[in-house]
């Protein structure tokens, strides 16, 4: 096999295209079969999730065979390069099966220090949010533009997103609610699209808990490239999952962190 001359971002975008092609035929299909992965609760998976991850893995097998892979549906493949592609083929499957366009394909490239490149792709709308060391940009129906997070300075002027009103455990919920009571606007049910909108300068905070690494690594890379900050609720790294606080700027991050650290 000849070594590829494609860059990491070009490979990530090829993976996103492959995932789009695998997913879109299933979106808003009334006969789509859903399997619940939990015995207690509801964590759905569909054929579209599995088809998308398989399509992305096939791209990597062809173009980056030495890299590792960590995917939601097919687990971990150990590589030899010291780099790992972290994949969530459909982040927001609940939204997907409900017909809302807030789900997305998440692709991150990480090393021992965490993610350094990420893609959040929304196939149905046709929006792709990309972040790397060279910056952050959005490609969508209106063309391509540079992304920059907002400069909102105080919580009482901020817009806060999360996916579930219950957030996580009762303690997680209490921490989220304590911040929510201080902000101007709270919105729910956004899945990974919340992080994309924060990177694009449309929101200020995302607070979540109970995350897996494949849920948060791509958003971390995209938001950081756009000028934002993502940590856990104690101010430490968030790329292994758990609790996450994403903020548009350092001032807002400090203000929200002062509250969340109590929980």
VOLO-264628 format. One record per residue (C-alpha): residue number from 1; residue in three letters; x, y, z. Coordinates in steps of 0.25 Angstrom, whole numbers, plus 5000, padded with zeros to 4 digits. Layout:
N
+-------+-------+------+-------+------+
: lummi : nukol : east : north :   up :
+-------+-------+------+-------+------+
:   NUM :   ala :    X :     Y :    Z :
...
+-------+-------+------+-------+------+
% end
This chain:
263
+-------+-------+------+-------+------+
: lummi : nukol : east : north :   up :
+-------+-------+------+-------+------+
:     1 :   unk : 5000 :  5000 : 5000 :
:     2 :   unk : 5005 :  5014 : 4996 :
:     3 :   unk : 5006 :  5024 : 5007 :
:     4 :   unk : 4995 :  5035 : 5006 :
:     5 :   unk : 4998 :  5049 : 5003 :
:     6 :   unk : 4985 :  5054 : 5009 :
:     7 :   unk : 4985 :  5062 : 5022 :
:     8 :   unk : 4978 :  5058 : 5035 :
:     9 :   unk : 4967 :  5068 : 5032 :
:    10 :   unk : 4965 :  5063 : 5018 :
:    11 :   unk : 4964 :  5049 : 5023 :
:    12 :   unk : 4954 :  5053 : 5034 :
:    13 :   unk : 4946 :  5060 : 5024 :
:    14 :   unk : 4946 :  5047 : 5015 :
:    15 :   unk : 4941 :  5039 : 5027 :
:    16 :   unk : 4930 :  5050 : 5029 :
:    17 :   unk : 4926 :  5048 : 5015 :
:    18 :   unk : 4926 :  5033 : 5016 :
:    19 :   unk : 4917 :  5034 : 5029 :
:    20 :   unk : 4908 :  5044 : 5022 :
:    21 :   unk : 4905 :  5034 : 5011 :
:    22 :   unk : 4903 :  5023 : 5020 :
:    23 :   unk : 4894 :  5030 : 5030 :
:    24 :   unk : 4885 :  5039 : 5021 :
:    25 :   unk : 4877 :  5028 : 5014 :
:    26 :   unk : 4872 :  5024 : 5028 :
:    27 :   unk : 4868 :  5037 : 5034 :
:    28 :   unk : 4853 :  5040 : 5036 :
:    29 :   unk : 4850 :  5026 : 5031 :
:    30 :   unk : 4837 :  5022 : 5038 :
:    31 :   unk : 4841 :  5007 : 5038 :
:    32 :   unk : 4855 :  5009 : 5044 :
:    33 :   unk : 4858 :  4998 : 5054 :
:    34 :   unk : 4863 :  5002 : 5068 :
:    35 :   unk : 4871 :  4994 : 5078 :
:    36 :   unk : 4872 :  4998 : 5092 :
:    37 :   unk : 4886 :  4995 : 5098 :
:    38 :   unk : 4881 :  4997 : 5112 :
:    39 :   unk : 4874 :  4987 : 5121 :
:    40 :   unk : 4870 :  4998 : 5130 :
:    41 :   unk : 4867 :  5011 : 5123 :
:    42 :   unk : 4868 :  5015 : 5108 :
:    43 :   unk : 4880 :  5016 : 5099 :
:    44 :   unk : 4876 :  5013 : 5085 :
:    45 :   unk : 4885 :  5009 : 5074 :
:    46 :   unk : 4881 :  5007 : 5059 :
:    47 :   unk : 4887 :  5001 : 5046 :
:    48 :   unk : 4891 :  5015 : 5042 :
:    49 :   unk : 4900 :  5016 : 5054 :
:    50 :   unk : 4907 :  5003 : 5051 :
:    51 :   unk : 4908 :  5006 : 5036 :
:    52 :   unk : 4914 :  5020 : 5038 :
:    53 :   unk : 4924 :  5015 : 5048 :
:    54 :   unk : 4928 :  5003 : 5038 :
:    55 :   unk : 4929 :  5013 : 5027 :
:    56 :   unk : 4939 :  5022 : 5035 :
:    57 :   unk : 4947 :  5010 : 5039 :
:    58 :   unk : 4948 :  5005 : 5025 :
:    59 :   unk : 4954 :  5019 : 5021 :
:    60 :   unk : 4964 :  5018 : 5032 :
:    61 :   unk : 4968 :  5004 : 5028 :
:    62 :   unk : 4971 :  5009 : 5015 :
:    63 :   unk : 4978 :  5022 : 5018 :
:    64 :   unk : 4983 :  5021 : 5033 :
:    65 :   unk : 4985 :  5006 : 5036 :
:    66 :   unk : 4995 :  5009 : 5047 :
:    67 :   unk : 4986 :  5018 : 5055 :
:    68 :   unk : 4977 :  5013 : 5066 :
:    69 :   unk : 4962 :  5014 : 5066 :
:    70 :   unk : 4952 :  5016 : 5078 :
:    71 :   unk : 4938 :  5015 : 5073 :
:    72 :   unk : 4925 :  5015 : 5080 :
:    73 :   unk : 4919 :  5003 : 5073 :
:    74 :   unk : 4931 :  4994 : 5070 :
:    75 :   unk : 4940 :  4997 : 5081 :
:    76 :   unk : 4955 :  4999 : 5081 :
:    77 :   unk : 4966 :  4995 : 5071 :
:    78 :   unk : 4980 :  4997 : 5076 :
:    79 :   unk : 4989 :  5004 : 5066 :
:    80 :   unk : 5005 :  5006 : 5066 :
:    81 :   unk : 5006 :  5021 : 5063 :
:    82 :   unk : 5002 :  5027 : 5076 :
:    83 :   unk : 4990 :  5033 : 5070 :
:    84 :   unk : 4975 :  5029 : 5072 :
:    85 :   unk : 4963 :  5033 : 5064 :
:    86 :   unk : 4951 :  5034 : 5073 :
:    87 :   unk : 4938 :  5032 : 5066 :
:    88 :   unk : 4923 :  5034 : 5070 :
:    89 :   unk : 4916 :  5031 : 5057 :
:    90 :   unk : 4903 :  5037 : 5062 :
:    91 :   unk : 4904 :  5045 : 5074 :
:    92 :   unk : 4889 :  5048 : 5078 :
:    93 :   unk : 4882 :  5035 : 5073 :
:    94 :   unk : 4870 :  5039 : 5081 :
:    95 :   unk : 4869 :  5051 : 5073 :
:    96 :   unk : 4872 :  5043 : 5060 :
:    97 :   unk : 4860 :  5034 : 5063 :
:    98 :   unk : 4851 :  5046 : 5066 :
:    99 :   unk : 4854 :  5053 : 5053 :
:   100 :   unk : 4861 :  5065 : 5059 :
:   101 :   unk : 4874 :  5070 : 5052 :
:   102 :   unk : 4882 :  5072 : 5065 :
:   103 :   unk : 4890 :  5059 : 5064 :
:   104 :   unk : 4904 :  5058 : 5057 :
:   105 :   unk : 4916 :  5050 : 5053 :
:   106 :   unk : 4927 :  5052 : 5063 :
:   107 :   unk : 4942 :  5050 : 5058 :
:   108 :   unk : 4954 :  5053 : 5067 :
:   109 :   unk : 4969 :  5050 : 5065 :
:   110 :   unk : 4976 :  5049 : 5079 :
:   111 :   unk : 4990 :  5046 : 5085 :
:   112 :   unk : 4994 :  5044 : 5099 :
:   113 :   unk : 4990 :  5058 : 5103 :
:   114 :   unk : 4976 :  5058 : 5097 :
:   115 :   unk : 4969 :  5062 : 5084 :
:   116 :   unk : 4976 :  5072 : 5075 :
:   117 :   unk : 4967 :  5071 : 5063 :
:   118 :   unk : 4952 :  5069 : 5062 :
:   119 :   unk : 4940 :  5069 : 5053 :
:   120 :   unk : 4925 :  5071 : 5056 :
:   121 :   unk : 4917 :  5068 : 5044 :
:   122 :   unk : 4902 :  5069 : 5042 :
:   123 :   unk : 4899 :  5062 : 5029 :
:   124 :   unk : 4884 :  5066 : 5028 :
:   125 :   unk : 4886 :  5081 : 5029 :
:   126 :   unk : 4899 :  5079 : 5022 :
:   127 :   unk : 4908 :  5087 : 5032 :
:   128 :   unk : 4922 :  5083 : 5036 :
:   129 :   unk : 4929 :  5089 : 5048 :
:   130 :   unk : 4945 :  5086 : 5047 :
:   131 :   unk : 4955 :  5090 : 5058 :
:   132 :   unk : 4970 :  5088 : 5058 :
:   133 :   unk : 4983 :  5095 : 5061 :
:   134 :   unk : 4981 :  5104 : 5048 :
:   135 :   unk : 4968 :  5109 : 5053 :
:   136 :   unk : 4953 :  5106 : 5053 :
:   137 :   unk : 4943 :  5107 : 5041 :
:   138 :   unk : 4929 :  5104 : 5037 :
:   139 :   unk : 4925 :  5099 : 5024 :
:   140 :   unk : 4910 :  5099 : 5021 :
:   141 :   unk : 4899 :  5104 : 5012 :
:   142 :   unk : 4904 :  5118 : 5012 :
:   143 :   unk : 4918 :  5114 : 5009 :
:   144 :   unk : 4931 :  5114 : 5018 :
:   145 :   unk : 4934 :  5123 : 5029 :
:   146 :   unk : 4944 :  5124 : 5040 :
:   147 :   unk : 4938 :  5121 : 5054 :
:   148 :   unk : 4941 :  5129 : 5067 :
:   149 :   unk : 4934 :  5127 : 5080 :
:   150 :   unk : 4926 :  5139 : 5087 :
:   151 :   unk : 4931 :  5149 : 5096 :
:   152 :   unk : 4920 :  5149 : 5106 :
:   153 :   unk : 4925 :  5153 : 5119 :
:   154 :   unk : 4915 :  5150 : 5130 :
:   155 :   unk : 4906 :  5138 : 5133 :
:   156 :   unk : 4893 :  5147 : 5133 :
:   157 :   unk : 4896 :  5150 : 5118 :
:   158 :   unk : 4899 :  5135 : 5114 :
:   159 :   unk : 4892 :  5124 : 5107 :
:   160 :   unk : 4893 :  5111 : 5113 :
:   161 :   unk : 4891 :  5097 : 5106 :
:   162 :   unk : 4890 :  5083 : 5110 :
:   163 :   unk : 4884 :  5070 : 5104 :
:   164 :   unk : 4875 :  5065 : 5115 :
:   165 :   unk : 4868 :  5073 : 5126 :
:   166 :   unk : 4872 :  5062 : 5136 :
:   167 :   unk : 4886 :  5064 : 5132 :
:   168 :   unk : 4892 :  5052 : 5140 :
:   169 :   unk : 4891 :  5048 : 5155 :
:   170 :   unk : 4883 :  5056 : 5164 :
:   171 :   unk : 4896 :  5063 : 5168 :
:   172 :   unk : 4899 :  5066 : 5154 :
:   173 :   unk : 4885 :  5072 : 5152 :
:   174 :   unk : 4887 :  5081 : 5164 :
:   175 :   unk : 4900 :  5086 : 5159 :
:   176 :   unk : 4894 :  5089 : 5145 :
:   177 :   unk : 4882 :  5095 : 5151 :
:   178 :   unk : 4891 :  5105 : 5160 :
:   179 :   unk : 4897 :  5110 : 5147 :
:   180 :   unk : 4884 :  5110 : 5139 :
:   181 :   unk : 4878 :  5119 : 5150 :
:   182 :   unk : 4889 :  5130 : 5147 :
:   183 :   unk : 4888 :  5130 : 5132 :
:   184 :   unk : 4879 :  5138 : 5122 :
:   185 :   unk : 4874 :  5126 : 5114 :
:   186 :   unk : 4875 :  5111 : 5115 :
:   187 :   unk : 4872 :  5101 : 5104 :
:   188 :   unk : 4871 :  5086 : 5104 :
:   189 :   unk : 4871 :  5074 : 5094 :
:   190 :   unk : 4883 :  5079 : 5086 :
:   191 :   unk : 4893 :  5067 : 5086 :
:   192 :   unk : 4906 :  5070 : 5079 :
:   193 :   unk : 4900 :  5082 : 5072 :
:   194 :   unk : 4901 :  5090 : 5085 :
:   195 :   unk : 4916 :  5089 : 5084 :
:   196 :   unk : 4916 :  5093 : 5069 :
:   197 :   unk : 4907 :  5105 : 5072 :
:   198 :   unk : 4917 :  5109 : 5083 :
:   199 :   unk : 4929 :  5108 : 5074 :
:   200 :   unk : 4921 :  5116 : 5063 :
:   201 :   unk : 4918 :  5128 : 5073 :
:   202 :   unk : 4903 :  5125 : 5075 :
:   203 :   unk : 4904 :  5120 : 5090 :
:   204 :   unk : 4912 :  5122 : 5102 :
:   205 :   unk : 4912 :  5110 : 5111 :
:   206 :   unk : 4910 :  5095 : 5110 :
:   207 :   unk : 4909 :  5087 : 5123 :
:   208 :   unk : 4907 :  5072 : 5122 :
:   209 :   unk : 4910 :  5059 : 5131 :
:   210 :   unk : 4911 :  5044 : 5128 :
:   211 :   unk : 4919 :  5046 : 5116 :
:   212 :   unk : 4928 :  5035 : 5109 :
:   213 :   unk : 4941 :  5039 : 5102 :
:   214 :   unk : 4935 :  5038 : 5088 :
:   215 :   unk : 4924 :  5048 : 5092 :
:   216 :   unk : 4933 :  5059 : 5096 :
:   217 :   unk : 4947 :  5058 : 5089 :
:   218 :   unk : 4942 :  5064 : 5075 :
:   219 :   unk : 4935 :  5076 : 5082 :
:   220 :   unk : 4947 :  5079 : 5090 :
:   221 :   unk : 4956 :  5080 : 5078 :
:   222 :   unk : 4946 :  5089 : 5070 :
:   223 :   unk : 4943 :  5098 : 5082 :
:   224 :   unk : 4957 :  5100 : 5086 :
:   225 :   unk : 4961 :  5103 : 5072 :
:   226 :   unk : 4950 :  5114 : 5072 :
:   227 :   unk : 4955 :  5120 : 5084 :
:   228 :   unk : 4947 :  5113 : 5095 :
:   229 :   unk : 4950 :  5105 : 5107 :
:   230 :   unk : 4946 :  5091 : 5111 :
:   231 :   unk : 4949 :  5084 : 5124 :
:   232 :   unk : 4942 :  5075 : 5134 :
:   233 :   unk : 4935 :  5082 : 5146 :
:   234 :   unk : 4947 :  5083 : 5154 :
:   235 :   unk : 4955 :  5090 : 5143 :
:   236 :   unk : 4963 :  5078 : 5139 :
:   237 :   unk : 4963 :  5070 : 5126 :
:   238 :   unk : 4950 :  5065 : 5120 :
:   239 :   unk : 4954 :  5057 : 5109 :
:   240 :   unk : 4952 :  5043 : 5116 :
:   241 :   unk : 4938 :  5047 : 5118 :
:   242 :   unk : 4929 :  5049 : 5131 :
:   243 :   unk : 4925 :  5063 : 5134 :
:   244 :   unk : 4928 :  5074 : 5124 :
:   245 :   unk : 4927 :  5089 : 5124 :
:   246 :   unk : 4929 :  5096 : 5111 :
:   247 :   unk : 4930 :  5111 : 5111 :
:   248 :   unk : 4932 :  5122 : 5100 :
:   249 :   unk : 4943 :  5129 : 5107 :
:   250 :   unk : 4951 :  5129 : 5120 :
:   251 :   unk : 4943 :  5139 : 5128 :
:   252 :   unk : 4930 :  5131 : 5126 :
:   253 :   unk : 4938 :  5118 : 5129 :
:   254 :   unk : 4943 :  5123 : 5142 :
:   255 :   unk : 4929 :  5128 : 5146 :
:   256 :   unk : 4922 :  5115 : 5143 :
:   257 :   unk : 4933 :  5107 : 5149 :
:   258 :   unk : 4932 :  5114 : 5162 :
:   259 :   unk : 4918 :  5109 : 5163 :
:   260 :   unk : 4920 :  5095 : 5158 :
:   261 :   unk : 4932 :  5092 : 5167 :
:   262 :   unk : 4922 :  5091 : 5179 :
:   263 :   unk : 4916 :  5079 : 5173 :
+-------+-------+------+-------+------+
% end
